[in-house]
């Protein structure tokens, strides 16, 4: 059985993704080489996931189609989370460093949902230490 161009694209994308991911680990976070390796990783994984999704659809392997769509979704929400246009943040699991700690240890966990001596919700107003954006 001869490999199809889509299969070659899928395997090549995955291989380049693995190598560029390993390369990005060798550079300091935020440095130009780290960002370039990360961009190569993102694009190669996008290509590998798209090709894998197509191969799964072509071979009527719906579990592979589902897996490919899930990987594409996770790649796209993670990449979009850092842009100014994003309407939603990436889940805490996918955030890096201090952003992850801030999300996990946000003031939401330290706030009381009700104001003191009141049945009204605490929306971060007045003397409260709560973060108002938690309640938006």
N, C-alpha and C positions, 0 to 999 in steps of 0.2 A: 504494500500500500504506500503510494507516494504521498509525501506531506503536501497539503494544500497551502497556498499563500497565506490564508487566514491562520492556519495552524502555526506556520513559521512566524507570523506576526505576533501571535499569542505567546509562543515560547520565547521569542526575542524580547518582547516587552517585559515578561517576567524575569528573564535573566538580567536585563539591564536594570530593572527595578531592584533586584537583590544586590547587584554590584554597586549601584549608586547609593543605595541605602547604607551599605557598609562604608562607602567612601565618606558619606556625610557624617558618620560617627567619628571619623578621624579628625575632623576640623572643629574648631571652637564654634559654639552655637552663635549664630548671628553674623559670622564672618562671611565674606563674599563667596569663597569656595563652598561653604556649608549651604548657603542659599542656592547656589547653582546646582549642587548635587541634589538638594531637596526638590528643586524644580524638575530636574531630569527624572528623579524618582516618581514624582507625581504624574508627569506625562507618560512615562513608561508603564506605570500601573494602570493608568486610565486606558491606554492602548490594550494592555493585556486583559483587562476586565471586559472591555467592549468586544474584543475578539473572542474571548471565552464565552461571553453571553451569546454572541452570534453562533458559535460552534455548538453550544448547547441547544439553541433553538433549531438549528439545521438538523441535528441528530435526535431531535425530540427528547432531550434529556432535561426535563423541566426543573429538576433540582439544581442543575448547573445554570439554567437561565435565572432562577431565583437568586442563587449565590452571586452571579455576575451583576444583577441589578442592585443587590444589596451593597456590593463593593463599590459600584459606580455612585450610588447614593452617598455612602460614607465618604468617599473621596471628594465629592462635590460639596457636601455640607462642611467638611473640614476646610477645604480651600476657600470657600466663601466666607467662613467665619471671621477671617482676618481683614476683610475688606470693609470700607465705609458703607457700601451699599447693602451689607448684610442686614436682614431683618431679624435674625435670630443668632444667638451665640452657639458655638459648638458645644456639645455636651461636655461636662466636666472631665470625663474620661479622656477626651481628645485634646484638652487644653494643655499647654506646656507650662512647666515651672510655676512661677508665682501666680499666673492666671488660674491654674488648677487649684492651688492652695486657697486663693481668694474665693473661688467659686465654692469650694467644699467648706471652707470656714467663713462663709459670708455672715454678715450681721443678721441675716434671716434666722440663723440658728441661735443667736444670742438674744433675740427680741421676744418680748411677750406679745402674743397675737392680740391681746386686749389692753386698752389703756388701764392704768391703775385706777381703782375705784370707779370703774365704768364698764358698761357692756358694749361700748363702741369699739370697733377695730382700731388698733394702733397703726396709723398710716405714716409714722415718721414725723409727725408734726410736733411743734412745741419743744418741751424739754426732753423728749424721748431720745434715746441713743440709737433707735432703729433707722435703717436705711429706707428712705421713702420709695426708692425705685423697686424695692422688693415687693411692694404692695401695688404696683401699677399693673 
